[in-house]
Amino acid sequence: MNSEGPAATDGLRLLPFRGLRYVPERVGSLAAVTSPPYDVVVRPDGLDHLESSDPHNIVRLILPQAPTPGDRHRQAADTLARWLAEGVLAADPEPALYVYEQRHGDLLQRGLIGALALSEPAEGIVLPHEDVMPDIVADRAALMRTTDAHLEPLLFTYRGEGEATGATAVVEQAVLRPPLLATTTEDGFSHRLWALTDPVDIAGVAKDLAGRQALIADGHHRWATYLRLRAEHPDPGPWSYGLVLLVDTARYPLRVRAIHRLIRRLPPARALAALDGSFRVRRLDLPLPEALDALAEATADGNAFLLAGDGSFHLADRPDPALIARTVRADRPEAWRALDATVLHATVLEELWRIPDSPDEIGYIHDTAAAVEQAERHGGTAVLLHPVREEIVRELARQGVTMPRKSTSFGPKPATGLVLRSLALE
Protein backbone atom coordinates (compact mmCIF):
# COMPACT_ATOMS: atom_id res chain seq x y z
CA MET A 1 0.00 0.00 0.00
CA ASN A 2 1.21 3.50 -0.80
CA SER A 3 0.56 5.13 2.56
CA GLU A 4 0.90 8.61 1.10
CA GLY A 5 -2.06 7.99 -1.23
CA PRO A 6 -3.94 10.70 -3.09
CA ALA A 7 -4.67 14.09 -1.61
CA ALA A 8 -7.06 14.15 1.34
CA THR A 9 -10.76 14.38 0.56
CA ASP A 10 -13.93 14.88 2.55
CA GLY A 11 -15.00 11.31 1.76
CA LEU A 12 -13.77 7.74 1.80
CA ARG A 13 -10.22 6.81 0.76
CA LEU A 14 -9.85 3.06 0.18
CA LEU A 15 -6.31 2.10 -0.81
CA PRO A 16 -4.82 -1.13 -2.16
CA PHE A 17 -2.61 -3.28 0.08
CA ARG A 18 -0.67 -6.55 -0.19
CA GLY A 19 -3.07 -9.08 1.24
CA LEU A 20 -1.90 -12.03 3.32
CA ARG A 21 -3.73 -15.17 2.25
CA TYR A 22 -3.62 -18.86 3.06
CA VAL A 23 -1.68 -20.98 0.59
CA PRO A 24 -4.28 -23.63 -0.40
CA GLU A 25 -1.70 -26.42 -0.73
CA ARG A 26 -0.61 -25.93 2.89
CA VAL A 27 -4.03 -26.27 4.56
CA GLY A 28 -6.76 -28.89 4.55
CA SER A 29 -9.25 -26.54 2.89
CA LEU A 30 -9.92 -22.82 2.83
CA ALA A 31 -13.29 -23.40 4.49
CA ALA A 32 -11.61 -25.23 7.39
CA VAL A 33 -9.30 -22.32 8.22
CA THR A 34 -11.94 -19.58 8.24
CA SER A 35 -13.92 -18.31 11.22
CA PRO A 36 -16.72 -15.88 11.99
CA PRO A 37 -15.53 -12.54 13.44
CA TYR A 38 -13.98 -12.83 16.90
CA ASP A 39 -17.05 -11.49 18.73
CA VAL A 40 -19.46 -13.89 16.99
CA VAL A 41 -17.63 -17.08 17.97
CA VAL A 42 -19.63 -18.71 20.77
CA ARG A 43 -17.20 -19.76 23.48
CA PRO A 44 -16.12 -22.33 24.48
CA ASP A 45 -17.97 -24.73 22.15
CA GLY A 46 -17.55 -22.76 18.93
CA LEU A 47 -13.92 -22.01 19.73
CA ASP A 48 -13.13 -25.68 20.33
CA HIS A 49 -14.90 -26.66 17.11
CA LEU A 50 -12.91 -24.17 15.04
CA GLU A 51 -9.58 -25.08 16.62
CA SER A 52 -10.18 -28.75 15.87
CA SER A 53 -11.33 -28.16 12.27
CA ASP A 54 -7.77 -27.43 11.09
CA PRO A 55 -4.50 -26.77 12.98
CA HIS A 56 -4.16 -23.53 11.01
CA ASN A 57 -7.65 -22.14 11.65
CA ILE A 58 -7.57 -18.35 11.88
CA VAL A 59 -9.22 -18.49 15.32
CA ARG A 60 -5.75 -19.27 16.69
CA LEU A 61 -4.82 -15.71 15.73
CA ILE A 62 -8.00 -13.79 16.56
CA LEU A 63 -8.83 -15.70 19.80
CA PRO A 64 -5.57 -17.26 21.00
CA GLN A 65 -5.79 -19.37 24.15
CA ALA A 66 -3.25 -18.79 26.97
CA PRO A 67 -3.36 -18.07 30.73
CA THR A 68 -2.91 -14.27 30.56
CA PRO A 69 -3.76 -11.56 28.02
CA GLY A 70 -0.08 -10.87 27.39
CA ASP A 71 0.56 -14.56 26.79
CA ARG A 72 -2.38 -14.74 24.38
CA HIS A 73 -1.20 -11.82 22.30
CA ARG A 74 2.41 -13.07 22.14
CA GLN A 75 1.13 -16.51 21.18
CA ALA A 76 -0.87 -15.01 18.29
CA ALA A 77 2.20 -13.07 17.10
CA ASP A 78 4.40 -16.17 17.32
CA THR A 79 1.81 -18.25 15.47
CA LEU A 80 1.51 -15.66 12.69
CA ALA A 81 5.29 -15.47 12.31
CA ARG A 82 5.55 -19.27 12.18
CA TRP A 83 2.81 -19.62 9.57
CA LEU A 84 4.53 -17.01 7.41
CA ALA A 85 7.90 -18.74 7.77
CA GLU A 86 6.35 -22.13 6.95
CA GLY A 87 4.51 -20.79 3.90
CA VAL A 88 1.04 -21.41 5.36
CA LEU A 89 0.30 -17.73 4.76
CA ALA A 90 1.89 -15.66 1.99
CA ALA A 91 1.63 -12.07 0.81
CA ASP A 92 0.22 -11.33 -2.62
CA PRO A 93 2.86 -10.02 -5.06
CA GLU A 94 1.43 -6.52 -5.48
CA PRO A 95 -1.01 -4.21 -3.69
CA ALA A 96 -4.67 -4.73 -4.59
CA LEU A 97 -8.21 -3.91 -3.67
CA TYR A 98 -10.15 -7.13 -3.22
CA VAL A 99 -13.65 -7.77 -4.51
CA TYR A 100 -15.43 -10.09 -2.08
CA GLU A 101 -18.65 -11.97 -2.76
CA GLN A 102 -20.86 -13.93 -0.37
CA ARG A 103 -23.84 -15.94 -1.55
CA HIS A 104 -26.42 -18.11 0.19
CA GLY A 105 -29.59 -19.00 -1.67
CA ASP A 106 -31.22 -15.74 -2.73
CA LEU A 107 -28.87 -13.65 -0.61
CA LEU A 108 -26.01 -12.01 -2.53
CA GLN A 109 -23.52 -9.53 -1.09
CA ARG A 110 -20.55 -7.98 -2.85
CA GLY A 111 -18.10 -5.33 -1.74
CA LEU A 112 -14.52 -4.08 -1.71
CA ILE A 113 -11.85 -4.96 0.83
CA GLY A 114 -9.12 -2.36 1.23
CA ALA A 115 -7.17 -0.16 3.61
CA LEU A 116 -9.47 2.72 4.58
CA ALA A 117 -8.05 6.06 5.72
CA LEU A 118 -8.99 6.55 9.38
CA SER A 119 -11.14 9.47 10.49
CA GLU A 120 -12.69 10.62 13.73
CA PRO A 121 -16.51 10.55 14.12
CA ALA A 122 -16.60 14.36 14.23
CA GLU A 123 -15.31 14.47 10.64
CA GLY A 124 -18.56 12.86 9.44
CA ILE A 125 -16.85 10.45 7.02
CA VAL A 126 -17.26 7.23 9.00
CA LEU A 127 -20.41 7.11 11.13
CA PRO A 128 -20.48 4.92 14.25
CA HIS A 129 -23.85 4.04 15.71
CA GLU A 130 -22.89 2.15 18.89
CA ASP A 131 -20.86 2.82 22.00
CA VAL A 132 -17.84 0.64 22.77
CA MET A 133 -16.46 -1.07 25.87
CA PRO A 134 -12.97 0.16 26.80
CA ASP A 135 -11.71 -3.24 27.97
CA ILE A 136 -12.48 -4.83 24.59
CA VAL A 137 -10.77 -1.98 22.73
CA ALA A 138 -7.71 -2.40 24.97
CA ASP A 139 -7.58 -6.13 24.29
CA ARG A 140 -7.95 -5.76 20.51
CA ALA A 141 -5.34 -2.99 20.51
CA ALA A 142 -2.86 -5.20 22.34
CA LEU A 143 -3.49 -8.01 19.85
CA MET A 144 -3.03 -5.77 16.79
CA ARG A 145 -0.02 -4.07 18.32
CA THR A 146 1.69 -7.36 19.12
CA THR A 147 0.91 -9.09 15.81
CA ASP A 148 1.50 -5.92 13.75
CA ALA A 149 -1.51 -6.97 11.71
CA HIS A 150 -5.19 -6.45 10.97
CA LEU A 151 -6.54 -9.98 11.10
CA GLU A 152 -10.14 -9.46 9.95
CA PRO A 153 -11.96 -6.82 7.91
CA LEU A 154 -14.65 -4.64 9.46
CA LEU A 155 -18.02 -4.40 7.70
CA PHE A 156 -18.87 -0.88 6.47
CA THR A 157 -21.74 0.26 4.27
CA TYR A 158 -22.42 3.23 2.02
CA ARG A 159 -25.37 4.22 -0.14
CA GLY A 160 -24.71 4.33 -3.87
CA GLU A 161 -27.22 5.08 -6.60
CA GLY A 162 -28.65 1.56 -6.66
CA GLU A 163 -27.20 0.95 -10.11
CA ALA A 164 -23.95 -0.51 -11.45
CA THR A 165 -22.02 2.77 -11.51
CA GLY A 166 -18.74 3.93 -10.00
CA ALA A 167 -17.16 1.50 -7.55
CA THR A 168 -20.13 -0.87 -7.90
CA ALA A 169 -19.54 -1.10 -11.65
CA VAL A 170 -15.90 -2.04 -11.00
CA VAL A 171 -17.06 -4.74 -8.58
CA GLU A 172 -19.54 -6.21 -11.05
CA GLN A 173 -17.01 -6.27 -13.86
CA ALA A 174 -14.49 -8.05 -11.65
CA VAL A 175 -16.84 -10.94 -10.81
CA LEU A 176 -17.02 -11.87 -14.51
CA ARG A 177 -13.41 -13.09 -14.23
CA PRO A 178 -12.19 -16.28 -12.55
CA PRO A 179 -11.69 -15.64 -8.81
CA LEU A 180 -8.49 -15.86 -6.79
CA LEU A 181 -10.26 -18.24 -4.43
CA ALA A 182 -13.64 -19.85 -3.94
CA THR A 183 -14.89 -21.87 -0.99
CA THR A 184 -18.11 -22.80 0.80
CA THR A 185 -18.17 -22.67 4.60
CA GLU A 186 -20.17 -25.02 6.82
CA ASP A 187 -22.94 -22.43 7.25
CA GLY A 188 -23.75 -22.88 3.53
CA PHE A 189 -22.30 -19.53 2.40
CA SER A 190 -20.13 -19.51 -0.70
CA HIS A 191 -17.23 -17.04 -0.73
CA ARG A 192 -15.25 -15.74 -3.71
CA LEU A 193 -12.40 -13.23 -3.89
CA TRP A 194 -10.83 -11.26 -6.76
CA ALA A 195 -7.84 -8.88 -6.81
CA LEU A 196 -8.09 -5.44 -8.44
CA THR A 197 -4.69 -4.15 -9.53
CA ASP A 198 -5.51 -2.20 -12.72
CA PRO A 199 -4.83 1.52 -12.05
CA VAL A 200 -7.93 2.46 -14.07
CA ASP A 201 -10.16 0.34 -11.82
CA ILE A 202 -8.53 1.66 -8.67
CA ALA A 203 -8.88 5.25 -9.88
CA GLY A 204 -12.57 4.64 -10.68
CA VAL A 205 -13.18 3.35 -7.17
CA ALA A 206 -11.33 6.31 -5.64
CA LYS A 207 -13.30 8.87 -7.64
CA ASP A 208 -16.65 7.33 -6.70
CA LEU A 209 -15.90 7.01 -2.97
CA ALA A 210 -14.32 10.43 -2.58
CA GLY A 211 -17.61 12.15 -1.78
CA ARG A 212 -19.26 9.39 0.24
CA GLN A 213 -19.63 8.56 3.92
CA ALA A 214 -19.79 5.09 5.48
CA LEU A 215 -21.76 3.56 8.32
CA ILE A 216 -19.99 1.09 10.61
CA ALA A 217 -22.20 -1.95 10.24
CA ASP A 218 -19.96 -4.30 12.22
CA GLY A 219 -16.67 -3.57 13.96
CA HIS A 220 -17.11 -0.59 16.29
CA HIS A 221 -14.57 -1.91 18.78
CA ARG A 222 -12.00 -2.63 16.08
CA TRP A 223 -12.53 0.80 14.50
CA ALA A 224 -11.99 2.41 17.91
CA THR A 225 -8.88 0.22 18.17
CA TYR A 226 -7.60 1.47 14.81
CA LEU A 227 -8.02 5.05 16.05
CA ARG A 228 -6.21 4.31 19.30
CA LEU A 229 -3.28 2.75 17.48
CA ARG A 230 -3.13 5.65 15.00
CA ALA A 231 -2.77 7.98 17.98
CA GLU A 232 0.23 5.90 19.06
CA HIS A 233 1.73 6.23 15.55
CA PRO A 234 0.93 9.85 14.59
CA ASP A 235 3.22 9.98 11.54
CA PRO A 236 1.46 9.11 8.25
CA GLY A 237 1.93 5.45 7.47
CA PRO A 238 0.23 2.04 7.68
CA TRP A 239 -1.34 2.77 11.10
CA SER A 240 -3.29 5.59 9.45
CA TYR A 241 -5.45 3.00 7.66
CA GLY A 242 -7.69 0.13 8.73
CA LEU A 243 -8.82 -3.06 7.02
CA VAL A 244 -12.50 -2.90 5.98
CA LEU A 245 -15.06 -4.45 3.66
CA LEU A 246 -17.13 -1.68 2.06
CA VAL A 247 -20.57 -2.63 0.71
CA ASP A 248 -22.97 -0.50 -1.35
CA THR A 249 -26.26 -1.33 0.40
CA ALA A 250 -28.32 0.45 -2.25
CA ARG A 251 -27.19 -2.37 -4.53
CA TYR A 252 -26.65 -5.15 -1.95
CA PRO A 253 -28.86 -4.63 1.12
CA LEU A 254 -27.63 -6.14 4.37
CA ARG A 255 -29.66 -8.09 6.88
CA VAL A 256 -30.09 -6.48 10.30
CA ARG A 257 -30.43 -8.79 13.29
CA ALA A 258 -30.49 -8.27 17.03
CA ILE A 259 -27.69 -9.12 19.45
CA HIS A 260 -29.00 -10.86 22.52
CA ARG A 261 -27.95 -10.53 26.16
CA LEU A 262 -26.92 -13.31 28.50
CA ILE A 263 -27.24 -12.17 32.12
CA ARG A 264 -24.79 -14.63 33.59
CA ARG A 265 -25.57 -14.50 37.32
CA LEU A 266 -29.29 -13.71 37.30
CA PRO A 267 -31.59 -16.76 37.47
CA PRO A 268 -34.82 -16.41 35.45
CA ALA A 269 -37.03 -16.56 38.54
CA ARG A 270 -35.32 -13.52 40.06
CA ALA A 271 -35.34 -11.70 36.74
CA LEU A 272 -39.07 -12.22 36.28
CA ALA A 273 -39.89 -11.26 39.87
CA ALA A 274 -38.05 -7.96 39.47
CA LEU A 275 -40.15 -7.10 36.39
CA ASP A 276 -43.44 -7.67 38.20
CA GLY A 277 -45.52 -4.50 38.25
CA SER A 278 -43.26 -2.68 35.79
CA PHE A 279 -43.87 -4.81 32.67
CA ARG A 280 -46.63 -7.11 31.56
CA VAL A 281 -45.08 -10.59 31.68
CA ARG A 282 -46.63 -13.64 29.99
CA ARG A 283 -45.32 -17.19 29.79
CA LEU A 284 -45.24 -18.57 26.23
CA ASP A 285 -45.37 -22.34 25.89
CA LEU A 286 -44.14 -22.14 22.30
CA PRO A 287 -41.10 -23.30 20.34
CA LEU A 288 -38.42 -20.68 19.74
CA PRO A 289 -39.50 -19.61 16.21
CA GLU A 290 -43.08 -18.95 17.33
CA ALA A 291 -41.93 -17.20 20.50
CA LEU A 292 -39.83 -14.87 18.31
CA ASP A 293 -42.90 -14.21 16.17
CA ALA A 294 -44.76 -13.18 19.31
CA LEU A 295 -41.87 -10.87 20.22
CA ALA A 296 -42.02 -9.25 16.77
CA GLU A 297 -45.75 -8.62 17.15
CA ALA A 298 -45.28 -7.11 20.61
CA THR A 299 -42.49 -4.74 19.50
CA ALA A 300 -44.84 -3.26 16.89
CA ASP A 301 -46.72 -1.66 19.83
CA GLY A 302 -43.74 -0.65 21.99
CA ASN A 303 -40.80 -2.07 23.87
CA ALA A 304 -40.75 -5.83 24.40
CA PHE A 305 -38.26 -8.54 25.35
CA LEU A 306 -38.26 -12.33 25.38
CA LEU A 307 -36.72 -13.92 28.47
CA ALA A 308 -35.43 -17.49 28.55
CA GLY A 309 -33.35 -19.78 30.71
CA ASP A 310 -35.83 -21.90 32.67
CA GLY A 311 -37.00 -24.12 29.81
CA SER A 312 -39.75 -21.79 28.64
CA PHE A 313 -40.12 -18.28 27.22
CA HIS A 314 -41.56 -15.21 28.92
CA LEU A 315 -42.67 -12.16 26.96
CA ALA A 316 -42.18 -8.86 28.80
CA ASP A 317 -43.92 -5.90 27.18
CA ARG A 318 -46.01 -2.78 27.91
CA PRO A 319 -43.53 -1.13 30.33
CA ASP A 320 -44.85 1.41 32.84
CA PRO A 321 -44.65 4.80 31.04
CA ALA A 322 -43.76 6.61 34.27
CA LEU A 323 -40.85 4.22 34.82
CA ILE A 324 -39.59 4.81 31.27
CA ALA A 325 -39.85 8.58 31.69
CA ARG A 326 -37.88 8.38 34.95
CA THR A 327 -35.09 6.05 33.79
CA VAL A 328 -34.46 6.90 30.12
CA ARG A 329 -32.50 10.04 29.27
CA ALA A 330 -34.69 12.86 28.00
CA ASP A 331 -31.89 14.71 26.13
CA ARG A 332 -31.80 12.28 23.20
CA PRO A 333 -33.98 11.97 20.07
CA GLU A 334 -37.24 10.12 20.48
CA ALA A 335 -36.04 7.37 18.12
CA TRP A 336 -33.15 6.68 20.52
CA ARG A 337 -35.35 6.80 23.61
CA ALA A 338 -37.73 4.27 22.05
CA LEU A 339 -35.05 1.69 21.20
CA ASP A 340 -35.49 -1.66 22.92
CA ALA A 341 -31.77 -1.69 23.73
CA THR A 342 -32.06 1.74 25.37
CA VAL A 343 -34.94 0.63 27.58
CA LEU A 344 -33.27 -2.69 28.33
CA HIS A 345 -30.08 -1.06 29.60
CA ALA A 346 -31.47 2.05 31.28
CA THR A 347 -34.68 0.65 32.73
CA VAL A 348 -34.28 -3.10 33.12
CA LEU A 349 -30.57 -3.73 33.68
CA GLU A 350 -29.70 -0.59 35.63
CA GLU A 351 -32.93 0.19 37.48
CA LEU A 352 -34.83 -3.07 37.99
CA TRP A 353 -32.09 -5.72 37.96
CA ARG A 354 -29.18 -3.59 39.22
CA ILE A 355 -26.77 -5.40 36.87
CA PRO A 356 -23.41 -3.68 36.18
CA ASP A 357 -22.58 -3.33 32.49
CA SER A 358 -19.43 -5.46 32.53
CA PRO A 359 -18.32 -8.58 30.62
CA ASP A 360 -18.39 -10.58 33.86
CA GLU A 361 -22.11 -9.90 34.21
CA ILE A 362 -23.42 -9.56 30.62
CA GLY A 363 -22.58 -11.63 27.57
CA TYR A 364 -23.49 -10.59 24.04
CA ILE A 365 -24.54 -13.46 21.78
CA HIS A 366 -25.59 -13.15 18.13
CA ASP A 367 -27.21 -16.55 17.71
CA THR A 368 -30.67 -16.83 19.29
CA ALA A 369 -30.58 -20.56 20.00
CA ALA A 370 -27.07 -20.28 21.45
CA ALA A 371 -28.19 -17.53 23.84
CA VAL A 372 -31.05 -19.71 25.11
CA GLU A 373 -28.83 -22.77 25.42
CA GLN A 374 -26.13 -20.88 27.33
CA ALA A 375 -28.68 -19.46 29.77
CA GLU A 376 -30.23 -22.86 30.43
CA ARG A 377 -26.85 -24.55 30.84
CA HIS A 378 -25.43 -22.03 33.29
CA GLY A 379 -28.53 -20.90 35.20
CA GLY A 380 -28.60 -17.37 33.82
CA THR A 381 -31.21 -15.35 31.94
CA ALA A 382 -31.19 -14.79 28.19
CA VAL A 383 -32.84 -11.58 26.97
CA LEU A 384 -33.80 -11.85 23.30
CA LEU A 385 -34.36 -8.66 21.31
CA HIS A 386 -36.07 -7.83 18.03
CA PRO A 387 -33.82 -6.19 15.38
CA VAL A 388 -33.77 -2.46 14.66
CA ARG A 389 -34.52 -1.23 11.13
CA GLU A 390 -31.45 -0.06 9.18
CA GLU A 391 -32.96 3.34 8.39
CA ILE A 392 -33.25 4.11 12.13
CA VAL A 393 -29.62 3.11 12.68
CA ARG A 394 -28.39 5.29 9.80
CA GLU A 395 -30.48 8.33 10.77
CA LEU A 396 -29.29 8.25 14.40
CA ALA A 397 -25.70 7.90 13.17
CA ARG A 398 -26.13 10.94 10.92
CA GLN A 399 -27.31 12.90 13.96
CA GLY A 400 -24.18 11.83 15.85
CA VAL A 401 -26.21 9.80 18.33
CA THR A 402 -24.76 6.44 19.31
CA MET A 403 -26.98 3.52 20.23
CA PRO A 404 -26.35 1.29 23.26
CA ARG A 405 -23.44 -1.03 22.53
CA LYS A 406 -24.19 -4.25 20.70
CA SER A 407 -27.61 -3.00 19.54
CA THR A 408 -27.48 -4.46 16.04
CA SER A 409 -25.93 -7.26 14.03
CA PHE A 410 -25.55 -6.48 10.33
CA GLY A 411 -24.80 -9.31 8.00
CA PRO A 412 -23.70 -11.36 6.38
CA LYS A 413 -20.38 -10.62 8.03
CA PRO A 414 -17.16 -11.25 6.12
CA ALA A 415 -15.51 -14.56 6.86
CA THR A 416 -12.30 -14.11 8.81
CA GLY A 417 -9.24 -15.72 7.26
CA LEU A 418 -9.72 -15.07 3.55
CA VAL A 419 -7.46 -11.99 3.46
CA LEU A 420 -5.36 -10.38 6.21
CA ARG A 421 -3.30 -7.19 6.32
CA SER A 422 0.25 -7.13 7.66
CA LEU A 423 1.34 -3.62 8.62
CA ALA A 424 4.95 -4.80 8.59
CA LEU A 425 4.75 -5.14 4.79
CA GLU A 426 3.79 -1.50 4.22
Residue pairs with C-beta under 8 A, 6 or more apart in sequence:
1 15
1 16
1 17
1 18
1 95
1 115
1 238
1 241
1 426
2 15
2 16
2 95
3 15
3 236
3 237
3 238
3 240
3 241
3 426
4 236
5 13
5 15
5 117
6 13
6 206
8 117
9 210
9 211
10 125
10 210
10 211
11 125
11 209
11 210
11 211
11 212
11 213
12 116
12 117
12 125
12 126
12 158
12 209
12 210
12 212
12 213
12 214
12 246
13 116
13 117
13 206
13 209
13 210
14 97
14 112
14 114
14 115
14 116
14 117
14 205
14 206
14 209
14 244
14 246
15 95
15 97
15 114
15 115
15 116
15 117
15 241
16 95
16 96
16 97
16 114
16 115
16 196
16 197
16 202
17 95
17 96
17 114
17 115
17 241
17 243
17 421
17 425
17 426
18 91
18 92
18 93
18 94
18 95
18 96
18 422
18 425
18 426
19 91
19 92
19 96
19 98
19 113
19 195
19 419
19 420
19 421
20 84
20 89
20 90
20 91
20 92
20 149
20 419
20 420
20 421
20 422
20 425
21 89
21 90
21 92
21 180
21 181
21 418
21 419
21 420
22 30
22 33
22 56
22 88
22 89
22 417
23 87
23 88
23 89
23 90
24 30
24 181
26 56
26 86
26 87
26 88
27 33
27 54
27 56
27 88
28 54
29 54
29 183
30 181
30 183
30 417
30 418
31 183
31 184
31 185
31 186
32 53
32 54
32 57
33 53
33 54
33 56
33 57
33 58
33 417
34 57
34 58
34 183
34 185
34 191
34 415
34 416
34 417
34 418
35 41
35 50
35 57
35 58
35 59
35 62
35 415
35 416
35 417
36 46
36 413
36 415
36 416
37 62
37 152
37 218
37 219
37 413
37 414
37 416
38 62
38 63
38 152
38 416
39 136
39 221
39 364
40 366
40 413
41 47
41 50
41 59
41 63
42 365
42 367
42 370
42 374
43 63
47 59
47 63
47 65
50 57
50 59
51 57
51 59
51 60
51 65
56 83
56 88
57 417
58 151
58 152
58 416
58 417
59 416
60 76
60 79
61 76
61 79
61 80
61 147
61 151
62 76
62 143
62 151
62 152
62 416
64 72
64 73
64 75
64 76
64 79
65 72
65 75
66 72
66 74
66 75
69 139
69 142
70 142
72 143
73 142
73 143
73 145
73 146
73 147
74 146
76 143
76 146
76 147
77 146
77 147
77 148
80 89
80 147
80 149
82 88
83 89
84 90
89 420
91 422
91 425
92 195
94 197
95 197
96 195
96 196
96 197
97 112
97 113
97 114
97 195
97 196
97 201
97 202
97 205
98 112
98 113
98 114
98 180
98 193
98 194
98 195
98 196
98 419
99 110
99 111
99 112
99 113
99 170
99 171
99 174
99 175
99 193
99 194
99 195
99 196
100 110
100 111
100 112
100 113
100 191
100 192
100 193
100 245
100 414
100 418
100 419
101 108
101 109
101 110
101 175
101 179
101 190
101 191
101 192
101 193
102 108
102 109
102 110
102 189
102 190
102 191
102 412
102 414
102 415
103 109
103 189
103 190
103 192
104 187
104 188
104 189
104 190
104 412
105 188
107 255
107 412
108 252
109 247
109 252
109 254
109 412
110 171
110 172
110 175
110 247
110 251
110 252
111 171
111 245
111 246
111 247
111 248
111 252
112 167
112 170
112 171
112 196
112 205
112 245
112 246
113 153
113 243
113 244
113 245
113 246
113 414
113 419
114 243
114 244
114 246
115 238
115 241
115 242
115 243
115 244
115 421
116 126
116 156
116 214
116 241
116 242
116 243
116 244
116 246
117 240
117 241
118 126
118 226
118 227
118 230
118 240
118 241
118 242
119 125
119 126
120 227
121 127
121 128
121 400
124 213
125 213
125 214
126 156
126 213
126 214
126 216
126 223
127 213
127 214
127 215
127 216
127 394
127 397
127 398
128 216
128 220
128 223
128 397
128 402
129 215
129 216
129 220
129 393
129 394
129 396
129 397
129 402
129 403
129 407
129 408
130 216
130 220
130 402
130 403
130 404
130 405
130 406
130 407
130 408
131 220
131 402
131 403
131 404
131 405
132 220
132 221
132 224
132 405
133 221
133 359
133 405
135 359
136 221
136 359
137 221
137 224
137 225
137 228
140 221
140 222
140 225
141 225
141 228
141 229
143 151
144 150
144 151
144 225
144 229
145 229
145 232
148 422
148 423
148 424
149 420
149 421
149 422
149 423
149 424
150 226
150 242
150 243
150 420
150 421
150 423
151 416
151 420
152 222
152 243
152 414
152 416
152 417
152 420
153 243
153 244
153 245
153 414
153 419
154 216
154 218
154 219
154 222
154 223
154 242
154 243
154 244
154 245
155 216
155 217
155 218
155 219
155 244
155 245
155 247
155 254
155 410
155 411
155 413
155 414
156 214
156 215
156 216
156 217
156 219
156 244
156 245
156 246
156 247
157 214
157 215
157 217
157 246
157 247
157 248
157 249
157 254
157 410
158 209
158 212
158 213
158 214
158 215
158 246
158 247
158 248
158 249
159 212
159 248
159 249
159 250
160 166
160 167
160 168
160 208
160 212
160 248
160 250
160 251
161 250
162 250
162 251
163 251
164 172
164 251
165 208
166 204
166 205
166 207
166 208
166 209
167 204
167 205
167 208
167 209
167 246
167 248
168 208
168 248
168 251
169 204
170 196
170 201
170 204
170 205
171 248
173 201
174 194
174 196
174 201
175 192
175 194
177 194
179 192
179 193
179 194
180 193
180 194
180 195
181 191
181 192
181 193
181 418
182 190
182 191
182 192
182 193
183 190
183 191
184 190
184 191
185 191
185 415
189 412
189 415
191 415
191 418
193 418
193 419
196 202
196 205
209 246
214 244
214 246
215 393
215 394
215 397
216 223
217 247
217 254
217 408
217 410
218 409
218 410
218 411
218 413
219 244
220 405
222 242
223 242
226 239
226 242
229 239
230 239
230 240
232 239
233 239
233 240
237 426
238 423
238 426
239 423
243 420
243 421
245 414
247 254
249 390
253 390
254 390
254 410
254 411
254 412
255 410
255 411
255 412
256 387
256 388
256 389
256 390
256 393
256 408
256 409
256 410
257 366
257 387
257 408
257 409
257 410
257 411
258 384
258 385
258 386
258 387
258 388
258 408
258 409
259 364
259 365
259 366
259 385
259 406
259 407
259 408
259 409
260 364
260 365
260 366
260 368
260 371
260 382
260 383
260 384
260 385
261 344
261 349
261 362
261 363
261 364
261 365
261 371
261 382
261 383
261 385
262 362
262 363
262 364
262 365
262 371
262 374
262 375
262 380
262 381
262 382
262 383
263 271
263 349
263 353
263 355
263 361
263 362
263 375
263 380
263 381
263 382
263 383
264 360
264 361
264 362
264 363
264 378
264 380
265 361
265 380
266 353
266 355
266 380
266 381
267 309
267 310
267 379
267 380
267 381
268 307
268 308
268 309
268 310
268 314
268 375
268 381
269 310
271 307
271 309
271 353
271 381
272 281
272 307
272 314
274 352
274 353
275 281
275 316
275 348
275 352
277 320
278 319
278 320
278 323
278 347
278 352
279 316
279 317
279 318
279 319
279 320
280 316
280 317
280 318
281 314
281 315
281 316
282 314
282 315
283 312
283 313
283 314
284 290
284 291
284 294
284 306
284 312
284 313
284 314
284 315
285 312
286 294
286 313
288 313
288 368
288 369
288 372
291 306
291 313
291 315
292 306
292 368
292 384
292 386
294 306
294 315
295 304
295 305
295 306
295 315
295 384
295 386
296 386
298 304
298 315
298 317
299 317
299 340
299 386
301 317
301 318
302 317
302 318
302 319
303 317
303 319
303 324
303 338
303 340
303 343
304 315
304 316
304 317
304 318
304 340
304 386
305 315
305 316
305 317
305 340
305 344
305 348
305 383
305 384
305 385
306 313
306 314
306 315
306 316
306 383
306 384
306 385
307 313
307 314
307 315
307 316
307 381
307 382
307 383
307 384
308 314
308 371
308 372
308 375
308 376
308 381
308 382
308 384
309 372
309 375
309 376
309 379
309 380
309 381
309 382
310 376
311 376
319 343
319 347
323 347
323 351
324 343
324 347
327 346
327 347
327 350
327 351
328 337
328 342
328 343
328 346
328 347
329 337
329 346
330 337
332 401
333 396
333 399
333 401
335 392
335 395
335 396
336 342
336 396
336 401
336 403
339 388
339 392
339 403
339 404
339 407
340 385
340 386
340 388
341 385
341 388
341 403
341 404
341 406
341 407
342 403
342 404
344 383
344 385
344 404
345 357
345 404
348 383
349 355
349 357
349 362
350 357
355 361
355 362
363 374
364 406
365 371
365 374
365 382
366 409
368 384
371 382
371 384
372 382
372 384
374 380
374 382
375 381
375 382
387 408
387 409
388 403
388 407
388 408
390 410
393 403
393 407
393 408
396 402
396 403
